[in-house]
């Protein structure tokens, strides 16, 4: 029988999954057991393939992968053939630089305003900025630059830089372990669990503040990830190099980076016809 409390403790202690992702994975495993009752290779194949082909979602695949590792049956996952489908088209909100800044600076809560601005300046994900640790920020007063180590998905790290003029923005928060919040847990596990809860809640609050500010400027579809997309577009315009954008976003493959751009077919037509003149 599936014990969701034991499994939750396992995921919290052995993975860097977000609190909301853990909730999703537990729900998926409950769904599996409700339908199939037992762990079986054939049932797992059906469960995963249907989700991928019908919903273009890989959540069930990754949830099953973690669960099989938990119960010591990883060999089953290795026998499942890879299924690839074209991902959902992500239509982000792209705005002129001045408009994005107006919306960010219009956020009423100063801490969430600063988080949103740092996200836009660095291209980091919302949770990556919220979970920043003071020790991962180096302010070099002699050479006048700021170096930041971003911890992303799967605990992968990458280095980015911030203009020295933003030093005071960071200094007002630096001191505790985490830049934008602090935890009171007495053990390492308690600290991790509490931090995950706080990060999840702060990410939701950031979305609300940003979305509310966007609506005041007539933008109804603006989310936190759109700050990352707008950063990507600005860098592409400046560098004309998609691989620089890929590196700064921390993507493992160029296909993921390309999905950040909603290139107008008419623009593509103009480019190729000019080449053919």
FENGI-V221735 format. One line per field, one symbol per residue. ss: DSSP state (@ for helix, = for strand, . for the rest). phi: phi as a letter, one per 20 degrees, with the letter a starting at -180 (. if undefined). A space follows every 10 residues. Layout:
BEGIN
ss->???
phi->???
END
This chain:
BEGIN
ss->...@@@@@@@ @@@@....@@ @@@@@@@@@@ @@@@@@.... @@@@@@@@@@ @@@@@...@@ @@@@@@@@@@ ...@@@@@.. .......... ......@@@@ @@@@@....@ @@@@@@@@@@ @@...@@@@@ ..=@@@==== ....====== =.@@@.==== ==.@@@@@@@ @......=.. .......@@@ @@@@@@@@@@ @@@@@@@@@@ @@@@@@.... ...@@@@@@@ @@@@@@@@@. .@@@@@@@@. ...@@@@@.. ....@@@@@@ @@@@@..
phi->.fdfffffff ffedcdffgf ffgfffffff ffffedmbeb gfffgfffff fffedlcdgf ffffgfffff emcfffffee ffdccffffe eeddcggffg fgfffeffef ffffffffff fdmffgffff egdgfeddde ffelbcdcee ddfmmfdbdc ccggfegfff ffdfqefefd bccdfecfff ffffffffff fffffggfff ffffffdnde decfffffff gfffffffel cffffgffem eecfffffff deffgfffff fffffef
END
